[in-house]
Amino acid sequence: MATTLGTVDFHVHPIPRLINEKELSREIDRSKIDVAVLLALDVDSSYLEDKHISSRILQECIWASNLNCLGCLENVKEILRTSYTSNEYVAKLAKNNPSKFIGVGSVNPSKSISYVKDKLKEVKNLDLAGVKLIPTLQFFNPLKEKDKLQKIFEFCEDEEKIIIFHTGCDPSIWEEPAFSQNANPAVLEHYVRKFKNVPIVLAHIGSYSRKYPGIWLEEALQLGKKYNNVWFDISAVPYLLVDRKYVEKISREVGWDRILFGSDYPVVWGSNISTVVDFIQVGTPLSENDLEKVMYLNALKLLGL
Ligand SMILES: [Zn+2]
């Protein structure tokens, strides 16, 4: 079993309805995580109260899965209500424990441009390290929200912030790829090319999908091959570091200097951070050097630590 000098978890959700500050700290310590990046989630369940939006989603459900899933809407609302994590809360956790936690804010591009601008100001004032975007739960198409995405990227360029962008499918209706097309890394090329100074982390390397594991891995790696500002986290898809087929592909296409460890804790059910760390350390064919980069050194570099 390989051991590393230290570990940075680049993808943790301090969702107040799932876990409190004490439980989170305990899990981080128990798993011997040196630094955890805590992600806010600016999602809004009232989005689905709009009749036009909810009937459109229902219609898409029928097209995508041939199911009339009225229950889906309630399930989605519940996910949005549960997962909401404010920028202030994340900033507070980071402030209470600055050597352990780094806070990343979140901005919802499906809201108005003035809302987006206000949220960016908030991210700046709270001294958060970046902006998390999640086109599935936030219901936005990166190519249709150009004004807002442009603002977000400009802000991150001026303020030297990181963007963490969810890629791949997601639980619930988003397991159906038709609902997750906006999280295909290929839709990001316009921004990645234009803002070469903004580091963008493709969370889950485009790969998370229960039905089709590795669904947009190819698209993610191709983007990373073309642009050096593209990084990747392996949260929810740790098998990419264990299964030789994937390890060889990543080695060949982008190498290990921009791959980051992340656990997605506590969102992946039945698993805690140390389970994921052990799974990787026991099973990975990576050299000690490369594993060290993924678990620790790459994150330090990206975070400027
Ligand atoms: Zn996540």
Boltz pocket constraint, residues with backbone or C-beta under 6 A from the ligand:
constraints:
  - pocket:
      binder: B
      contacts: [[A, 11], [A, 13], [A, 235], [A, 264], [A, 267]]
      max_distance: 6.0
